[in-house]
Amino acid sequence: MENAAKQTGKPILMRLGIGLFAIGMLAVATVFVMFAAGLENLPVWLSAAAGVITPLGLLLGLIALIKEARAGKHG
């Protein structure tokens, strides 16, 4: 399975990190737009998604990047 991920370009962990980061940034933008529109009682799940999913995606991307760099150095 690892060979299939390397053949298609980015590893699965990197793709997952990019996807989660993009969803989180979309949630952050949505929160800003809703707040700018005058809405004060924003949904808790949206605020939680903006605050949790974005850094989680960034963390997964960094872990994938470090794993890839270490594999390239040793292999």
Backbone as XML, in Angstrom:
<?xml version="1.0"?>
<chain id="A" units="angstrom">
  <residue number="1" name="MET">
    <atom name="N" x="0.814" y="-1.186" z="0.000"/>
    <atom name="CA" x="0.000" y="0.000" z="0.000"/>
    <atom name="C" x="0.861" y="1.255" z="0.000"/>
  </residue>
  <residue number="2" name="GLU">
    <atom name="N" x="2.003" y="1.194" z="0.641"/>
    <atom name="CA" x="2.890" y="2.346" z="0.685"/>
    <atom name="C" x="3.432" y="2.662" z="-0.712"/>
  </residue>
  <residue number="3" name="ASN">
    <atom name="N" x="3.675" y="1.634" z="-1.511"/>
    <atom name="CA" x="4.154" y="1.857" z="-2.869"/>
    <atom name="C" x="3.099" y="2.558" z="-3.711"/>
  </residue>
  <residue number="4" name="ALA">
    <atom name="N" x="1.836" y="2.212" z="-3.503"/>
    <atom name="CA" x="0.758" y="2.848" z="-4.263"/>
    <atom name="C" x="0.668" y="4.323" z="-3.935"/>
  </residue>
  <residue number="5" name="ALA">
    <atom name="N" x="0.886" y="4.693" z="-2.666"/>
    <atom name="CA" x="0.833" y="6.105" z="-2.280"/>
    <atom name="C" x="1.996" y="6.877" z="-2.888"/>
  </residue>
  <residue number="6" name="LYS">
    <atom name="N" x="3.169" y="6.261" z="-2.958"/>
    <atom name="CA" x="4.325" y="6.953" z="-3.533"/>
    <atom name="C" x="4.198" y="7.093" z="-5.041"/>
  </residue>
  <residue number="7" name="GLN">
    <atom name="N" x="3.541" y="6.154" z="-5.700"/>
    <atom name="CA" x="3.382" y="6.230" z="-7.143"/>
    <atom name="C" x="2.427" y="7.346" z="-7.545"/>
  </residue>
  <residue number="8" name="THR">
    <atom name="N" x="1.423" y="7.632" z="-6.712"/>
    <atom name="CA" x="0.438" y="8.646" z="-7.056"/>
    <atom name="C" x="0.883" y="10.045" z="-6.666"/>
  </residue>
  <residue number="9" name="GLY">
    <atom name="N" x="2.011" y="10.181" z="-6.017"/>
    <atom name="CA" x="2.494" y="11.507" z="-5.647"/>
    <atom name="C" x="2.650" y="11.636" z="-4.148"/>
  </residue>
  <residue number="10" name="LYS">
    <atom name="N" x="1.687" y="12.253" z="-3.506"/>
    <atom name="CA" x="1.779" y="12.516" z="-2.078"/>
    <atom name="C" x="1.299" y="11.307" z="-1.279"/>
  </residue>
  <residue number="11" name="PRO">
    <atom name="N" x="1.924" y="11.088" z="-0.111"/>
    <atom name="CA" x="1.461" y="10.004" z="0.759"/>
    <atom name="C" x="0.039" y="10.277" z="1.275"/>
  </residue>
  <residue number="12" name="ILE">
    <atom name="N" x="-0.606" y="9.238" z="1.743"/>
    <atom name="CA" x="-1.983" y="9.332" z="2.225"/>
    <atom name="C" x="-2.082" y="10.318" z="3.395"/>
  </residue>
  <residue number="13" name="LEU">
    <atom name="N" x="-1.117" y="10.277" z="4.300"/>
    <atom name="CA" x="-1.147" y="11.160" z="5.461"/>
    <atom name="C" x="-1.082" y="12.630" z="5.039"/>
  </residue>
  <residue number="14" name="MET">
    <atom name="N" x="-0.289" y="12.919" z="4.013"/>
    <atom name="CA" x="-0.193" y="14.293" z="3.518"/>
    <atom name="C" x="-1.510" y="14.718" z="2.876"/>
  </residue>
  <residue number="15" name="ARG">
    <atom name="N" x="-2.122" y="13.834" z="2.115"/>
    <atom name="CA" x="-3.414" y="14.156" z="1.490"/>
    <atom name="C" x="-4.476" y="14.415" z="2.550"/>
  </residue>
  <residue number="16" name="LEU">
    <atom name="N" x="-4.484" y="13.579" z="3.577"/>
    <atom name="CA" x="-5.440" y="13.756" z="4.661"/>
    <atom name="C" x="-5.213" y="15.092" z="5.372"/>
  </residue>
  <residue number="17" name="GLY">
    <atom name="N" x="-3.960" y="15.429" z="5.621"/>
    <atom name="CA" x="-3.638" y="16.700" z="6.261"/>
    <atom name="C" x="-4.061" y="17.891" z="5.430"/>
  </residue>
  <residue number="18" name="ILE">
    <atom name="N" x="-3.810" y="17.833" z="4.140"/>
    <atom name="CA" x="-4.208" y="18.926" z="3.243"/>
    <atom name="C" x="-5.726" y="19.063" z="3.216"/>
  </residue>
  <residue number="19" name="GLY">
    <atom name="N" x="-6.420" y="17.938" z="3.152"/>
    <atom name="CA" x="-7.880" y="17.971" z="3.123"/>
    <atom name="C" x="-8.470" y="18.544" z="4.400"/>
  </residue>
  <residue number="20" name="LEU">
    <atom name="N" x="-7.968" y="18.085" z="5.551"/>
    <atom name="CA" x="-8.469" y="18.596" z="6.821"/>
    <atom name="C" x="-8.155" y="20.079" z="6.985"/>
  </residue>
  <residue number="21" name="PHE">
    <atom name="N" x="-6.962" y="20.485" z="6.572"/>
    <atom name="CA" x="-6.595" y="21.899" z="6.671"/>
    <atom name="C" x="-7.512" y="22.749" z="5.795"/>
  </residue>
  <residue number="22" name="ALA">
    <atom name="N" x="-7.818" y="22.278" z="4.605"/>
    <atom name="CA" x="-8.702" y="23.028" z="3.705"/>
    <atom name="C" x="-10.113" y="23.130" z="4.283"/>
  </residue>
  <residue number="23" name="ILE">
    <atom name="N" x="-10.629" y="22.043" z="4.845"/>
    <atom name="CA" x="-11.955" y="22.075" z="5.469"/>
    <atom name="C" x="-11.956" y="23.028" z="6.663"/>
  </residue>
  <residue number="24" name="GLY">
    <atom name="N" x="-10.892" y="22.988" z="7.446"/>
    <atom name="CA" x="-10.785" y="23.886" z="8.593"/>
    <atom name="C" x="-10.721" y="25.344" z="8.186"/>
  </residue>
  <residue number="25" name="MET">
    <atom name="N" x="-9.980" y="25.638" z="7.129"/>
    <atom name="CA" x="-9.895" y="27.022" z="6.659"/>
    <atom name="C" x="-11.238" y="27.489" z="6.109"/>
  </residue>
  <residue number="26" name="LEU">
    <atom name="N" x="-11.975" y="26.588" z="5.483"/>
    <atom name="CA" x="-13.318" y="26.924" z="5.021"/>
    <atom name="C" x="-14.226" y="27.246" z="6.214"/>
  </residue>
  <residue number="27" name="ALA">
    <atom name="N" x="-14.084" y="26.486" z="7.300"/>
    <atom name="CA" x="-14.858" y="26.748" z="8.511"/>
    <atom name="C" x="-14.468" y="28.090" z="9.124"/>
  </residue>
  <residue number="28" name="VAL">
    <atom name="N" x="-13.174" y="28.413" z="9.129"/>
    <atom name="CA" x="-12.715" y="29.708" z="9.655"/>
    <atom name="C" x="-13.299" y="30.847" z="8.826"/>
  </residue>
  <residue number="29" name="ALA">
    <atom name="N" x="-13.247" y="30.727" z="7.518"/>
    <atom name="CA" x="-13.801" y="31.766" z="6.642"/>
    <atom name="C" x="-15.298" y="31.910" z="6.857"/>
  </residue>
  <residue number="30" name="THR">
    <atom name="N" x="-15.988" y="30.801" z="7.039"/>
    <atom name="CA" x="-17.434" y="30.837" z="7.279"/>
    <atom name="C" x="-17.752" y="31.555" z="8.591"/>
  </residue>
  <residue number="31" name="VAL">
    <atom name="N" x="-16.968" y="31.268" z="9.627"/>
    <atom name="CA" x="-17.172" y="31.938" z="10.918"/>
    <atom name="C" x="-16.970" y="33.442" z="10.760"/>
  </residue>
  <residue number="32" name="PHE">
    <atom name="N" x="-15.922" y="33.859" z="10.052"/>
    <atom name="CA" x="-15.670" y="35.287" z="9.856"/>
    <atom name="C" x="-16.795" y="35.953" z="9.075"/>
  </residue>
  <residue number="33" name="VAL">
    <atom name="N" x="-17.262" y="35.312" z="8.036"/>
    <atom name="CA" x="-18.344" y="35.887" z="7.220"/>
    <atom name="C" x="-19.622" y="36.003" z="8.037"/>
  </residue>
  <residue number="34" name="MET">
    <atom name="N" x="-19.954" y="34.951" z="8.787"/>
    <atom name="CA" x="-21.167" y="34.990" z="9.594"/>
    <atom name="C" x="-21.078" y="36.065" z="10.677"/>
  </residue>
  <residue number="35" name="PHE">
    <atom name="N" x="-19.912" y="36.198" z="11.287"/>
    <atom name="CA" x="-19.735" y="37.218" z="12.316"/>
    <atom name="C" x="-19.796" y="38.622" z="11.712"/>
  </residue>
  <residue number="36" name="ALA">
    <atom name="N" x="-19.199" y="38.803" z="10.543"/>
    <atom name="CA" x="-19.240" y="40.098" z="9.869"/>
    <atom name="C" x="-20.651" y="40.453" z="9.418"/>
  </residue>
  <residue number="37" name="ALA">
    <atom name="N" x="-21.475" y="39.442" z="9.176"/>
    <atom name="CA" x="-22.857" y="39.676" z="8.773"/>
    <atom name="C" x="-23.747" y="40.047" z="9.953"/>
  </residue>
  <residue number="38" name="GLY">
    <atom name="N" x="-23.192" y="40.011" z="11.149"/>
    <atom name="CA" x="-23.949" y="40.432" z="12.316"/>
    <atom name="C" x="-24.508" y="39.303" z="13.155"/>
  </residue>
  <residue number="39" name="LEU">
    <atom name="N" x="-24.236" y="38.084" z="12.783"/>
    <atom name="CA" x="-24.717" y="36.947" z="13.581"/>
    <atom name="C" x="-23.830" y="36.786" z="14.811"/>
  </residue>
  <residue number="40" name="GLU">
    <atom name="N" x="-24.454" y="36.699" z="15.959"/>
    <atom name="CA" x="-23.678" y="36.586" z="17.196"/>
    <atom name="C" x="-23.669" y="35.175" z="17.753"/>
  </residue>
  <residue number="41" name="ASN">
    <atom name="N" x="-24.765" y="34.466" z="17.617"/>
    <atom name="CA" x="-24.856" y="33.101" z="18.142"/>
    <atom name="C" x="-24.495" y="32.107" z="17.051"/>
  </residue>
  <residue number="42" name="LEU">
    <atom name="N" x="-23.204" y="31.938" z="16.847"/>
    <atom name="CA" x="-22.730" y="31.010" z="15.821"/>
    <atom name="C" x="-22.846" y="29.574" z="16.342"/>
  </residue>
  <residue number="43" name="PRO">
    <atom name="N" x="-23.041" y="28.620" z="15.444"/>
    <atom name="CA" x="-23.116" y="27.218" z="15.883"/>
    <atom name="C" x="-21.810" y="26.766" z="16.540"/>
  </residue>
  <residue number="44" name="VAL">
    <atom name="N" x="-21.944" y="26.055" z="17.625"/>
    <atom name="CA" x="-20.775" y="25.584" z="18.362"/>
    <atom name="C" x="-19.949" y="24.624" z="17.510"/>
  </residue>
  <residue number="45" name="TRP">
    <atom name="N" x="-20.616" y="23.760" z="16.735"/>
    <atom name="CA" x="-19.888" y="22.789" z="15.925"/>
    <atom name="C" x="-19.033" y="23.480" z="14.875"/>
  </residue>
  <residue number="46" name="LEU">
    <atom name="N" x="-19.494" y="24.633" z="14.366"/>
    <atom name="CA" x="-18.727" y="25.358" z="13.359"/>
    <atom name="C" x="-17.488" y="25.997" z="13.985"/>
  </residue>
  <residue number="47" name="SER">
    <atom name="N" x="-17.667" y="26.574" z="15.147"/>
    <atom name="CA" x="-16.524" y="27.163" z="15.855"/>
    <atom name="C" x="-15.525" y="26.086" z="16.261"/>
  </residue>
  <residue number="48" name="ALA">
    <atom name="N" x="-16.027" y="24.945" z="16.705"/>
    <atom name="CA" x="-15.140" y="23.834" z="17.082"/>
    <atom name="C" x="-14.387" y="23.304" z="15.868"/>
  </residue>
  <residue number="49" name="ALA">
    <atom name="N" x="-15.080" y="23.206" z="14.740"/>
    <atom name="CA" x="-14.417" y="22.739" z="13.513"/>
    <atom name="C" x="-13.315" y="23.707" z="13.097"/>
  </residue>
  <residue number="50" name="ALA">
    <atom name="N" x="-13.599" y="25.003" z="13.206"/>
    <atom name="CA" x="-12.596" y="25.996" z="12.833"/>
    <atom name="C" x="-11.394" y="25.945" z="13.766"/>
  </residue>
  <residue number="51" name="GLY">
    <atom name="N" x="-11.629" y="25.660" z="15.029"/>
    <atom name="CA" x="-10.547" y="25.665" z="16.005"/>
    <atom name="C" x="-9.791" y="24.370" z="16.133"/>
  </residue>
  <residue number="52" name="VAL">
    <atom name="N" x="-10.377" y="23.257" z="15.686"/>
    <atom name="CA" x="-9.740" y="21.949" z="15.875"/>
    <atom name="C" x="-9.247" y="21.350" z="14.559"/>
  </residue>
  <residue number="53" name="ILE">
    <atom name="N" x="-10.065" y="21.409" z="13.528"/>
    <atom name="CA" x="-9.718" y="20.731" z="12.277"/>
    <atom name="C" x="-8.537" y="21.396" z="11.576"/>
  </residue>
  <residue number="54" name="THR">
    <atom name="N" x="-8.467" y="22.724" z="11.615"/>
    <atom name="CA" x="-7.372" y="23.423" z="10.944"/>
    <atom name="C" x="-6.007" y="23.049" z="11.523"/>
  </residue>
  <residue number="55" name="PRO">
    <atom name="N" x="-5.793" y="23.155" z="12.839"/>
    <atom name="CA" x="-4.491" y="22.755" z="13.366"/>
    <atom name="C" x="-4.217" y="21.258" z="13.246"/>
  </residue>
  <residue number="56" name="LEU">
    <atom name="N" x="-5.280" y="20.452" z="13.298"/>
    <atom name="CA" x="-5.095" y="19.012" z="13.127"/>
    <atom name="C" x="-4.570" y="18.697" z="11.725"/>
  </residue>
  <residue number="57" name="GLY">
    <atom name="N" x="-5.137" y="19.347" z="10.720"/>
    <atom name="CA" x="-4.654" y="19.160" z="9.352"/>
    <atom name="C" x="-3.216" y="19.624" z="9.189"/>
  </residue>
  <residue number="58" name="LEU">
    <atom name="N" x="-2.893" y="20.752" z="9.812"/>
    <atom name="CA" x="-1.515" y="21.254" z="9.754"/>
    <atom name="C" x="-0.557" y="20.276" z="10.425"/>
  </residue>
  <residue number="59" name="LEU">
    <atom name="N" x="-0.950" y="19.744" z="11.566"/>
    <atom name="CA" x="-0.114" y="18.788" z="12.285"/>
    <atom name="C" x="0.115" y="17.516" z="11.469"/>
  </residue>
  <residue number="60" name="LEU">
    <atom name="N" x="-0.946" y="16.992" z="10.863"/>
    <atom name="CA" x="-0.797" y="15.783" z="10.037"/>
    <atom name="C" x="0.112" y="16.045" z="8.836"/>
  </residue>
  <residue number="61" name="GLY">
    <atom name="N" x="-0.027" y="17.212" z="8.227"/>
    <atom name="CA" x="0.843" y="17.560" z="7.107"/>
    <atom name="C" x="2.300" y="17.647" z="7.518"/>
  </residue>
  <residue number="62" name="LEU">
    <atom name="N" x="2.554" y="18.247" z="8.675"/>
    <atom name="CA" x="3.938" y="18.344" z="9.163"/>
    <atom name="C" x="4.511" y="16.978" z="9.509"/>
  </residue>
  <residue number="63" name="ILE">
    <atom name="N" x="3.702" y="16.114" z="10.112"/>
    <atom name="CA" x="4.163" y="14.761" z="10.429"/>
    <atom name="C" x="4.505" y="14.010" z="9.146"/>
  </residue>
  <residue number="64" name="ALA">
    <atom name="N" x="3.654" y="14.136" z="8.134"/>
    <atom name="CA" x="3.919" y="13.469" z="6.858"/>
    <atom name="C" x="5.190" y="14.014" z="6.213"/>
  </residue>
  <residue number="65" name="LEU">
    <atom name="N" x="5.387" y="15.312" z="6.318"/>
    <atom name="CA" x="6.585" y="15.936" z="5.741"/>
    <atom name="C" x="7.851" y="15.454" z="6.443"/>
  </residue>
  <residue number="66" name="ILE">
    <atom name="N" x="7.795" y="15.358" z="7.762"/>
    <atom name="CA" x="8.961" y="14.880" z="8.519"/>
    <atom name="C" x="9.240" y="13.411" z="8.212"/>
  </residue>
  <residue number="67" name="LYS">
    <atom name="N" x="8.188" y="12.591" z="8.141"/>
    <atom name="CA" x="8.382" y="11.178" z="7.802"/>
    <atom name="C" x="8.997" y="11.020" z="6.420"/>
  </residue>
  <residue number="68" name="GLU">
    <atom name="N" x="8.540" y="11.830" z="5.470"/>
    <atom name="CA" x="9.065" y="11.757" z="4.110"/>
    <atom name="C" x="10.527" y="12.186" z="4.057"/>
  </residue>
  <residue number="69" name="ALA">
    <atom name="N" x="10.864" y="13.211" z="4.815"/>
    <atom name="CA" x="12.246" y="13.694" z="4.839"/>
    <atom name="C" x="13.184" y="12.654" z="5.471"/>
  </residue>
  <residue number="70" name="ARG">
    <atom name="N" x="12.717" y="12.031" z="6.544"/>
    <atom name="CA" x="13.537" y="11.000" z="7.185"/>
    <atom name="C" x="13.712" y="9.782" z="6.307"/>
  </residue>
  <residue number="71" name="ALA">
    <atom name="N" x="12.651" y="9.410" z="5.591"/>
    <atom name="CA" x="12.740" y="8.250" z="4.684"/>
    <atom name="C" x="13.696" y="8.547" z="3.537"/>
  </residue>
  <residue number="72" name="GLY">
    <atom name="N" x="13.697" y="9.780" z="3.049"/>
    <atom name="CA" x="14.600" y="10.157" z="1.968"/>
    <atom name="C" x="16.047" y="10.207" z="2.415"/>
  </residue>
  <residue number="73" name="LYS">
    <atom name="N" x="16.266" y="10.584" z="3.658"/>
    <atom name="CA" x="17.626" y="10.669" z="4.184"/>
    <atom name="C" x="18.223" y="9.294" z="4.403"/>
  </residue>
  <residue number="74" name="HIS">
    <atom name="N" x="17.406" y="8.346" z="4.839"/>
    <atom name="CA" x="17.909" y="7.008" z="5.153"/>
    <atom name="C" x="17.776" y="6.027" z="3.998"/>
  </residue>
  <residue number="75" name="GLY">
    <atom name="N" x="16.974" y="6.384" z="3.011"/>
    <atom name="CA" x="16.737" y="5.413" z="1.947"/>
    <atom name="C" x="17.152" y="5.945" z="0.679"/>
  </residue>
</chain>
